[in-house]
Amino acid sequence: MDWVPIAFIIFKVVVFGTGMFLAIKWHYEQGKKDRPIERRAVLRVAGKVALAVGVFVILLVGLLYATFAVSRRLGLAM
């Protein structure tokens, strides 16, 4: 049974490696289509991504604070 984690890790590396290769290839081929990209659309998407990341970080900090508050209230040493 010691070989199971090794086999799973090898399988995972092969699957993710293949997926990354195909994703990079697909994006490269999409870039060669010479479609004009509007600067306004790119900035809009970048703003949405930045907002999503900001909300995620704020929620993550809030969860961390709540975890320490609950553990302190229960008397756990963290």
Secondary structure as UniProt FT lines:
FT   HELIX           3..31
FT   TURN            32..33
FT   HELIX           39..74
//
